[in-house]
Structures are given as structure tokens and as C-alpha cells.
Amino acid sequence: MASLGNPTNTIAVLQKYGFHFQKKYGQNFLIDANILENIIAAAEVGREDCVLEIGPGIGTMTQYLCENARKVIAVEIDKKLIPVLEDTLSNYNNCTVINADILEMDITALAKQVNQGNPLKVVANLPYYITTPIIMKLFESHAPVESITIMVQKEVAGRMQAQPSTKDYGALSLAVQYYANPQVKFLVPAGCFMPRPNVDSAVIKLTKYINPPVAVSNEQHLFDIIHAAFNQRRKTLVNSLYNAAGLSIEKAAICYALEKLGLSISVRGEALTLEQFAMLAELI
């Protein structure tokens, strides 16, 4: 099977199988060999690695992963693509295709089954509508994952590595930075995809921390406070936390905690660092 990193071969495969793009799955296939090679390099995929690819599509990036990794597990939700993948990956004996929804999979059990429980490297060209749920599942499940190298919408990549007191800084920034070190590797123009999306993309690598950079006694409580702080980001932190459904924190307790941290009671959530949020969570 010819390499799929170009428009001609991609069109040939789509025509062969009468494949139609499904909007509900956010399908956009890469058609630029240089970008594919750059993703493999950014992910630092090597001969010892077992790679989990989410959403392989017709196998474009999967082929490149198979050429470089020891083993590739490709999880595809669209059952219509399974026969296509069996064809496009027929030359590789180091690839297993699973027809499943990654959000419903036990990734820890998968790592045990395919990699003796050792950490997987995740590489994916993710559908934009489901980027955040997939990333948070990989992190919150505490599955053995070494790094996540993904293609996402450019603005989302910006939010993942945003710093306090910037417009992009929010709950996603803090969640990602709690679990991993995010680095945008390069930008990808819309013209590198078929069909062409309405936005430009970016490849970002999230290198997972062995231990989070801040210590908290209750992870869920920390994230409840972070989400409440940004739910209405123009409100002061005191009002955001006091009015948050499910938190039930007295105003006096919030004011006291902010005072202990040397912060103004008129401060907004967007001004706090991850470390300050962690200390706040411990105090209240």
C-alpha cells in the first residue's frame, strides 16, 4: 500500500472504499508528508516505544508510526474505517487496530495488555470537538502515559500553555499544567488537511510529570475550585467561589484564605498561579 502522506494517494483510498467524511467524527486527514515526519520527531517515537494512536482515520499517520515504533495500537471509533485500515496497514505486523471509543476504554488495562504496564506514548490528530475530554481522560485516569503529542486547534494549544493574567489562561491551562509540561512544537496551516478545516492547527507535546508540580490532599477539590474560579471569569474570585454550586464555602473563609496568601479580596481567578490555587484549595 502506497504512503498516504499526499493528496493523490489519499483520494485514491477514499474512492476505492467510497468513503464519505462524517462531520460527527470531526474527520480531517493530513496530506502533508513533512508535517507527518515532524510529528513523529516531536513525539520522539523510537524503536523501543509502544504508541497509542487515537483516531487513525485511514492510517495516514499510523504508517509513519509503524515505521518508527516497536508497536502501535490504533483506536478508531468509526467502524466504516476498519476495513480501510486493514488495507492501508497490511504491510505492517507491528500494528493493532481497535474499533472503540477511547473515552470508554480502560487505558491502564490496555497498557498492561500491550506493554507490560509500561508507559505508552500517545500520538493523535484529534477531532477538535473532543480534544479536551480525551486529554483529561488520559490524565485523570492516571493511566501509564509518558507523553501526549497531538494536533489541536491553534487556539486550544495556546490555552494549554497560557500563563496567568492573559486572556487565554483558564481552567484548561491549569489542568494541563498540573499534569504535564506543555510545549507547542509547530503550527500547521489548514491547507495541510483534507477536507480543509476552517482553522489553523498546532502540534503540542504534553510531557507528563511523574509527580504534579504542586501537592494537594484532594485533587478533585482543587479542580472544583479552579472550574468555579473561571466559570464567570469577570467576577471576583470571592464571588465566583461563594456562588459556585456544590462548593458551599462561606465568604468569610474565602476572604481569610486570600488574606493568608497575601492576595486582595478583589482578585480574579485569572491572576492566580497553579501554586496559589493549590494553596487556596488546602486553606478552604
N, C-alpha and C positions, 0 to 999 in steps of 0.2 A: 504493500500500500504506500502510495506516494506521500511525502511530507505535506501536512496541511497548513503550513505557515505561509500560505499565499492564497489570493482570491480564486485563482483558476481551479486549484485542486479542491478548495472548499466548496465552490459552486458545483463541481463535478459530483462530489459526495452527496450534497443536498439533493441534486437532481436524480441521482441514482436511487435514492430512497424516498423521493417525493416528499422530502421533509419541509414542513412549514413552521416558521418560528412561532413560539407560543408566548404571548405577551405576559400571561400569568406567571411564567417562569423567568421573566426578565432575560431572555436569551440574546446575547451578543457575542459572536465568535471572533476571536483575534485572527487577523490576516496579515500579520507583520512578523517575519522571522526574527528580525533584530530585537523586537520587543520581547519575544518569547525567550530568546537567548539571554537577554538582560534580566528577565525574571528568574531564570534558573541561577544566574550568577548572584543576584541579590539574595536569593534564598540559601545560597551556598550549599546546593544539593551535591552530595558526593556519593561515592560508591558504597559507603557504609550505611547510608541513610534509608530509612523506611518513610515514604512520603504519603500523606493523606491528601488527596486532591478532592475538593468539594466542587461539584458541578462541572465535570469534564466536557460536557457538550458533545461534540462529535470526535473528541480526542485530540484536538489540536495541541494543547499544552501537554497532554498526557504522553504523547510521543516523545517530546523533549525530556520530560521527567524520566521516562523509561530508559532513555539513552544515558542518563546520568546517575540515577539512583539504583540502589540494590533491589528495592521493592516499591511498588506503587499500588495504593488502594484508592480507587476512584469511585466516589459515591455520587450517583446520578439519580435525581428524583423522577425524571421524565422517562417512562418505560419505553416510549417510542424511540429513544436514542440508544437503547441497549443493543439491538441488532447492528446499528451503525458502529457503535464502539467495538463490538466483536469483530467487525470487518477492519476498521481503521487501526486496531491494536493487535491484529492477528500475527504480526511479526515478532511480538514481544511475549516472552514467557515469564516476565517478572511483574506482571500487572494483573490485579484482580478488580473486576468491576462489580459494584454492588448497587442494585436498584433499590434505593431507600431515601427517606427524608433525613438529612443529617441532624435535624432538630429532635428527631425521635430516637436517635441511635445512642447506645452506651459506648462512648469513645474509649473509656478506660478498659472495658471488656474487649473492645476491638484491638487496642494496643497490646493487651495480654495475648490475644489470639494470633496476631500477625507479627509482633515484635518483642515477644517475651516480656511485655510490660515496659520496655524501654521507651523513651520519649520519641514521639513522631514529629516530623516537620510537616506543617500544613502549608499547602500552596493552593491558591484558588483565584479564579476570575469570578468574583461573586456577583450574583444578581443584586442590583443596588437596593431593591426594596427590602431585602432581608439581611443586609450586611451586618447591622448591629446585633440582631438576635443570634446570628451564628457565632460572631466573635464572643459575645457574652456567654453563650453556652460553652464554648471551648474553655473559657476562663473559669466560669463559676462552677463547672463540673469538676474542676481540679484534675482533669484528665492529664496523663503524661504527654505534654506537648512542649517541644523545645522552642519553636518559633512559628509564627504565622506570617507568611508573605502573601499579600493579597492585593488584587486590583480592586480599587474602590473609586467612587465618585471623588473628584478632586477636593470638593468642599468638605467631604467626610474625612478625608485624610488630614486636612487642615485642622479639623476639630479634634482629631485624636491626639495630635501633638501640640495643641494650643496651650498657652501659658495664662496664668491669672491676669485679670483686668484687660482681657482682649475680647472682642466680640464673638470669637469662635469658641472661647472657653466655656465648658459646661459639664454636665453630668457624664457625657461620653468621654471627654478628655480625662476626667478624674478616674473613671472606671478603668480605662485602658492603661493609664499611667500607674494605677495601683498594682496591676498585674504584670505589666511589661514596659519595656523601653521602646517607644515608637520612633521610627525613622523613615521619613518619606525618601524613597530611593530615586524615583524619577517620575515625570509626568508623561501621560500617554494621550495624544490627540484623538478626537472622536473618529477621525478617518481611518484609524487602525482596526476598526471593527466592522463586522457585517452582521446584521444591519447597523448602520451608523447611529449611535445614540445621540441624544440632544446635548450631552455634557461631555467635558473632558474628564479624563480619569487620572489616577495616580497609583503607583505601586508603593505600598508601605510595608515595612517589616516590623513586626512586633516581637521582640526577643523577650521571652518570658523570664521573669525573675524567679530565682529559686525560693527566695522569701520576699514578700512585699517590702517596699522601702519604708513603710510605716507599720507600727504594731498596734493592733486594736483587739479588744477582747471579744467584740461581736461585729463581724464583717457586715452582716445584714443591717444592723443598726447604723453603721457608718453610711451605707448606701441609701438607706431610708432618709437620712439627714441630707445627704448630697442631692437626692432627687427632689426633696422638698425645697431645698435652697434655690433650685433652678426652675421649679415649676412655674413660678411667676417672677422672672428674674429682675423685674424692675422694682419689686418690693424689697424692703429691708430684710435682712436675714432673720431678725427677731419676728417680724410679722409672717414671713414665709414658714418658719418652723412652728410658730404658735397656731397658725391656721391650717396646718397640714393634717389631712385626715389620717387617723391611725397613729400619729406620733404622741399626742396627749402630753405635751410639755408646757409647763407654766411659763408665762412671760418672764417672771422674776428669775427663774432658773436659767433661762437663756441669757438674760442680761448679765447675771452673775458669771456665767461661763465666759462670755465675751470679755467681761472686765478682767477676769483671771488671765485671759490670753492677751490682754493689752489692746483689745480691739474696740472700736467705737460701737455703740448700740445702733448707730445708723448705717453700719457697714452692710453691703450687699454680698450675697454668696459668691459672686464672680471675682471678689477681691481676695478670697481665701485660698491658700495653697493646700495641697493634699495633706501635708503635715498638720496644718491648722485645723482642717476638717477632722482629722484623726483625733487630735487633742480635744476638740469640741465634743466629738462623739463620746469620748471617755468621761468628760465632765458632766454630760447630761444623759 
